[in-house]
Amino acid sequence: MTRRLIPALALAVMCAVLVPPVAAQSADVGADAFEAAYLFVTREFLRPVSSRDLLQGALAGLAEFLRARGLPVPSVVLNGQESHDLQVVRDAVAGVGRRLGTATGARDAGYAAVDGMLRELGDPFTRLVVPTSGRREVRPSGYSGIGVVLNLEVHPPVVTEVIDGTPAQRAGLRPGDILMEIDGRPTLTMLPEDVVARLRGLPGTSVVLRLRRGGGELTVTLVREIIGLRQAALRVIGGVGYLRLEGFEEGAGEEATAAAAELQRQGVRGLILDLRGNPGGYLDESVTVASIFLQRGVVTTLVARNAQRTRLAVAAGGFKFTGPVVVLVDGRTASAAEMVAGALQDAGAPVIGTKSYGKGTVQELRRLPGGAVLQLTVAQYLTPNGTLVDGRGILPVLDIEADQNTFGTDDDRVIQAALHWLERRASTLLRLAA
């Protein structure tokens, strides 16, 4: 299964690799990477681009690469016939790679040609992402559950860690406990994902576990709660829920769902969704977040090359927040965050703050020989009512900016404006009821 994703300020979709991997030892790896990138651009980039411009850009990038190393630049002549010119440029890149004599040099020459070609697109969001050494530590995302880590490779599963300050710790669970049943259902034949799904749930709901410990067994009832939020923050301000979402990386949808459910459980009379400073993340996470507040319909429509349209629908199942919502945005709210704000705005939710960034194009990630990834603009997205976001942004109904000294606090002017709107709405409903 593939993941749709949005790097910061870039809405992207991870797709199947169309080019077979080439051995890193190959002297032609750079030429292979260049050709693959060229084909992706000419077939999938949002707007048609002259092949001659692309190939001349590739030669310019290759020339810069050679001059920076004090090497002579080969003379290459294009005749305007695409198949001929592509082969000529590919041969030039391959020739540089063989001259440098290393796979790394050959790869870097190909990447230089790709960079030169991409400059011709004039698109800041289409770029080459070159792999770097070292491992990036990824922290687990937050969720609503009981706070245990399980070994799911054995059957039944075994507790390997109990997280401090969680329902599992307070109930006395220990590493080595064998999880025999969840709510009366045996775990022996459960799939790992089913075990996880049954342990997680909305905050405030309970789950009954039957455990084997040593030679005996015990049954415990635990009440689920939010565990380890890292992208979402929540609190209650004067009876109104406040949910700040800092990104749409993996797990953001689950965190936002858990946070909104907890606020609703506490009986808040409305919710402020703060997307200020949110640069984006995974596309499917943004659909999940929007679906918390929408009952039905479309979250967004993707418009690709040749006007091909793909509608992303609201998720029908799962938790739904039933109260009124106000969305906060600013000039740093971008991409997936704008998608959510636009969807809620079209559904009637007021948007307060300042105009958002206006990044409404969609990128797809394509892996190239040598390990680099081409982040390629392939579509634009529209709000449910058909509004184009790219270059325009989301326009708030009330234009107001927070003071940096009070940003995010209860004294934040934007938050105060949102609270005022919710109070006015509640007063109107009371008058209608009377």
Protein Blocks (a to p, Z undefined) as FASTA:
>chain_A
ZZddddehiacdddddfbdcddfklmklmmmmmmmmmmmmmmmgmbacdfklmmmmmmmm
mmmmmmmnopacdddddehiaklmmmmmmmmmmmmmmmnopaklmmmmmmmmmmmmmmmn
opakbccddddedjddddddddddehpacdfkbccdddfbdcehiaklmnopaehiacfb
gghiafklpcfklmmmmmgccehiacdddddehjbccddddddddehiakbccddeehia
cdddfbjcehklmmmmmmmmmmmmnopabdcddfehiabdcfklmmmmmmmmpcbdcfbd
cddehhiacdddddfbdcddfbdcdddddfkbghjlmmmmmmmmmnopaceddddehpab
dcdddddehiiacdddfbdcddfkopafehnbpadfbdcdddfklgoiaklmklmmmmmm
mmmmmmmmmmmmZZ
